[in-house]
Amino acid sequence: MTQMPVISLGTGDADALGQQLGDSFKTYGFATVVDHGLDPALVAKAWALTKELFDQPGAEKMRGFDNAVAGQR
């Protein structure tokens, strides 16, 4: 299994950053970003809320599914 790349916002190379983000979104639908300057407590809270969402039963998660927009909310 391929591991999602970790992308730094601190490189100063906007073209490379755009390419890396685009590749990650195309391949995984997500991107792991570092050097963003966010408060570590805020990042920890976001991970906790993400875990809470994905730990819900499938039926509960599907309540927000919309076929008209390929499942997007």
N, C-alpha and C positions, 0 to 999 in steps of 0.2 A: 504494500500500500504506500502510495506517495504521501509525504507529509506536507501540509500546507505551509508555504514559506512565511517567514517573519519579515515584515516590510518596515523599514525605518523611514520616518518622516524627516530625519535629520541629515539626509545626504546632500540636500541643496540641488539635486538634479531632478527638475520637474518632469522632464521627458521620461527618464528611467522610472520615476515614481508612478507616473501614469500608466506606463507599460506593465509594471509589476502589479499594480492594483487591478488593471483590466484582466491580466492573465489569471490572477487569483479569483476574481469574481466569475470569470468564464469557466474556470475549472472546478471551483469549490462552492461558489455562491457566497463566499465570505472572504475576509482578509484579516490576518493577524497583524496589527500595526503597533509599533513601538516608537519611542522617542516623540510621543505626542504631547507631553507636558500635562496630562490629566492627573488629577489628584489620585494617588493609589487607593484611597478609601472609596472614591467614586467608582473606580474600576472594579474593586472587590464587590461593591454593591451590585453593579451591573452583572457580574458573573453569578452572584447569588440569585438574582432575579431570573437570569437565563436558566439556571438549574431548576428553579421553582417552576418555570414554564414547561420545560421539557420533562419534568417529573410528573406532570399531570396525566391522567388517563387519556388515551387517544381520542375518545369521544369528546372530551372537554376541549382538547386542542383543536379538533375539527370544527368546533362551533364557529370559528372565524374564517373558515375556508369558503372561498367564493369561486365557483366554477367559471363565472363570467370573466375573471381576470387571472386564470390559471392558479387559483388558490391564494393570490396576494390579498392583503388587507389594506 
